[in-house]
Amino acid sequence: QVLLAESGGGLVQAGGSLRLSCAASGRTFSNYNMAWFRQAPGKEREFVARISASGYTRLYTDSVKGRFTISRDNAKNTVDLQMNSLKPEDTAVYYCAGAMTVSVTGSQYKYWGQGTQVTVSS
């Protein structure tokens, strides 16, 4: 069992930065591949970034490459998403998720946080 809780969302102007953090409970956090997804109003949930259990492998959706960085600290049971050069189209609720499998598909992730709102004004 892994419980996830996101923090760090907020309102920022276009071009600004935010750092999201996801705190996980449970002793087996280091066994899980972790990811960030987002869902904008009226749109389907979409994959943003994922990081392997070891932290060595990372993958990003094309729209955030070069702007977002996913990282994790298995000693602290946290996974972060550093978001730079934010755009209005990045506005969404951001969720962290955990899975034993390596996937970009939300249905493959067993554990989810409650989400944190990110709003980017133009």
Salt bridges, closest charged atoms under 4 A:
GLU46 OE2 - ARG38 NE 2.58
ASP62 OD1 - LYS65 NZ 2.98
ASP80 OD2 - ARG19 NH2 3.18
ASP90 OD1 - ARG38 NH1 2.96
ASP90 OD2 - ARG67 NH1 2.76
